[in-house]
Amino acid sequence: MRLQKFLSAAGVCSRRQGEALILQGRVAVNDQVITELGTQVDPTVDRVCLNGEAVAPPAGEKIYIALNKPRGYVTSCSHPGERIVLDLVDMAQRVYPVGRLDKDSTGLLLLTNDGRLHHRLSHPSFDHEKEYDVTVDRPISDDALAALASGMALGETRTRTARVRRLAPERFLMVMQEGRNRQIRRMVAKLGWRVRALKRIRMAHIRLGNLQPGAWRPLTDAEVRGLVKVIEGPPPKLRRPHPRQSG
């Protein structure tokens, strides 16, 4: 399959847009940047990345999984020398993580082989909520929580407003609609505290619930229908893999 056709079939862009992305040097195959149009890829073997993010290949059977990521695992499809989240999912079909959780964070991570859905949910413009349970190193002030909620300068831009609710002197919930690299940790550090534990407990309408660390489950039909609403077309054919306990 030609690389630009792969990108189109995966729901990332049109074929013509794929050609432009390739010529701009924004597409890599097996960690090698490709700028030649017509390059052939094997969706079952080759790993394709756009702007450094893995692109889920088109697939006949759509798989949707919720995983409780433990601490110490990297949210990546390949990271030499590190334990990766795919090590926890025992199935023959290849799935891809939606978004990221840093190595020291835990909690809900979605994985799928639905390329269109993966691209849409991973794109910064998709404003789905993400909810985090955060514990810091010492009691945090009301003023600091208000600053987290109202947004702050982080790098060259300002973070968006969020909802923050205290659970205990050193613990709070934070609901946000963006997800920059280590954003909560950086915001908390800027205010003079340090994050001791960070767990994502919800993405959009999907909740972590009582899923144990290292375990995964297939999404329910209702959960999948809620996600499918973000892309065009009828709901895909569902496959319900048998859940396993890992880690």
TALINHU-V381529 format. One record per residue. N is the residue number from 1. RES is the residue in one small letter. SS is DSSP state (H for helix, E for strand, C for the rest). PSI is psi in whole degrees, 0 to 359 (NA if undefined). Layout:
<<N RES SS PSI> <N RES SS PSI>>
//
This chain:
<<1 m C 135> <2 r E 147> <3 l H 318> <4 q H 329> <5 k H 322> <6 f H 311> <7 l H 319> <8 s H 314> <9 a H 331> <10 a C 355> <11 g C 11> <12 v C 320> <13 c C 177> <14 s C 167> <15 r H 319> <16 r H 319> <17 q H 324> <18 g H 320> <19 e H 318> <20 a H 319> <21 l H 320> <22 i H 313> <23 l H 333> <24 q C 358> <25 g C 27> <26 r C 2> <27 v E 135> <28 a E 145> <29 v E 121> <30 n C 46> <31 d C 12> <32 q E 123> <33 v E 132> <34 i C 129> <35 t C 5> <36 e C 122> <37 l C 145> <38 g C 1> <39 t C 133> <40 q E 140> <41 v C 153> <42 d C 109> <43 p C 337> <44 t C 347> <45 v C 313> <46 d C 146> <47 r C 118> <48 v E 134> <49 c E 141> <50 l E 121> <51 n C 36> <52 g C 356> <53 e E 135> <54 a E 139> <55 v C 121> <56 a C 128> <57 p C 159> <58 p C 143> <59 a C 149> <60 g C 313> <61 e C 120> <62 k E 131> <63 i C 135> <64 y E 123> <65 i E 142> <66 a E 127> <67 l E 140> <68 n E 99> <69 k E 126> <70 p C 165> <71 r C 144> <72 g C 357> <73 y C 143> <74 v E 134> <75 t C 83> <76 s C 158> <77 c C 341> <78 s C 126> <79 h C 91> <80 p C 133> <81 g C 358> <82 e C 153> <83 r C 133> <84 i E 159> <85 v H 333> <86 l H 340> <87 d H 340> <88 l H 348> <89 v C 105> <90 d C 90> <91 m C 156> <92 a C 323> <93 q C 145> <94 r C 130> <95 v C 164> <96 y E 139> <97 p E 142> <98 v E 114> <99 g C 197> <100 r C 154> <101 l C 132> <102 d C 168> <103 k C 324> <104 d C 354> <105 s C 161> <106 t E 174> <107 g E 203> <108 l E 128> <109 l E 131> <110 l E 143> <111 l E 143> <112 t E 162> <113 n C 10> <114 d C 100> <115 g H 318> <116 r H 316> <117 l H 318> <118 h H 312> <119 h H 317> <120 r H 315> <121 l H 331> <122 s H 343> <123 h C 136> <124 p C 336> <125 s C 348> <126 f C 112> <127 d C 51> <128 h C 147> <129 e C 147> <130 k E 131> <131 e E 134> <132 y E 143> <133 d E 116> <134 v E 132> <135 t E 130> <136 v E 176> <137 d C 348> <138 r C 165> <139 p C 134> <140 i C 141> <141 s C 160> <142 d H 324> <143 d H 321> <144 a H 318> <145 l H 322> <146 a H 323> <147 a H 321> <148 l H 321> <149 a H 324> <150 s H 346> <151 g C 156> <152 m C 162> <153 a E 128> <154 l E 107> <155 g C 227> <156 e C 356> <157 t E 173> <158 r E 140> <159 t C 155> <160 r C 163> <161 t C 155> <162 a C 171> <163 r E 130> <164 v E 134> <165 r E 127> <166 r E 138> <167 l E 329> <168 a E 171> <169 p C 325> <170 e C 12> <171 r E 141> <172 f E 161> <173 l E 143> <174 m E 124> <175 v E 124> <176 m E 165> <177 q C 25> <178 e C 171> <179 g C 67> <180 r C 168> <181 n C 119> <182 r C 39> <183 q H 309> <184 i H 318> <185 r H 318> <186 r H 321> <187 m H 314> <188 v H 318> <189 a H 323> <190 k H 332> <191 l C 354> <192 g C 10> <193 w C 173> <194 r C 134> <195 v E 125> <196 r E 325> <197 a E 138> <198 l E 120> <199 k E 127> <200 r E 127> <201 i E 353> <202 r E 142> <203 m E 118> <204 a C 237> <205 h C 6> <206 i E 127> <207 r E 151> <208 l C 320> <209 g C 220> <210 n C 20> <211 l C 128> <212 q C 153> <213 p C 130> <214 g C 351> <215 a C 158> <216 w E 163> <217 r E 152> <218 p E 145> <219 l C 150> <220 t C 164> <221 d H 319> <222 a H 319> <223 e H 319> <224 v H 317> <225 r H 322> <226 g H 323> <227 l H 322> <228 v H 337> <229 k C 340> <230 v C 351> <231 i C 161> <232 e C 158> <233 g C 168> <234 p C 158> <235 p C 138> <236 p C 164> <237 k C 129> <238 l E 148> <239 r C 130> <240 r C 89> <241 p C 155> <242 h C 123> <243 p C 151> <244 r C 155> <245 q C 129> <246 s C 159> <247 g C NA>>
//
